[in-house]
C-alpha cells in the first residue's frame, strides 16, 4: 500500500454475491491462514468465535485478546492477554 499497490485475494468466485454463515467462516479461516497473528476482542464461551480461535491456536498461530475476566475462556485456551491501552487503533 505504501508503494501505491495492493494485492486483493479472495477464496470466492466473482459471481458470488451473497454471504452465508459458512462462507464467512471460511473467509475468516482464509484470512487467519495468511496472518502472522490474530486479535479477537471477545469470544462468547462455546461460541463460533471461540471455535475459530481454537482452530487458529491449533495452527500454532498467536491469538491476542483483551485482558479481562470476560475473556478467561480464550486465555485458558492459550490466547495472549493484552491491555486495552496496548491496542493501537489506526
Residue, then its C-alpha position, 0 to 999 in steps of 0.5 A: x500500500x505504501x508503494x501505491x499497490x495492493x494485492x486483493x485475494x479472495x477464496x470466492x468466485x466473482x459471481x458470488x454475491x451473497x454471504x452465508x454463515x459458512x462462507x464467512x467462516x471460511x473467509x475468516x479461516x482464509x484470512x487467519x491462514x495468511x496472518x502472522x497473528x490474530x486479535x479477537x476482542x471477545x469470544x462468547x464461551x462455546x461460541x463460533x468465535x471461540x471455535x475459530x480461535x481454537x482452530x487458529x491456536x491449533x495452527x500454532x498461530x498467536x491469538x491476542x485478546x483483551x485482558x479481562x475476566x470476560x475473556x478467561x475462556x480464550x486465555x485458558x485456551x492459550x490466547x495472549x492477554x493484552x491491555x486495552x491501552x496496548x491496542x493501537x487503533x489506526 
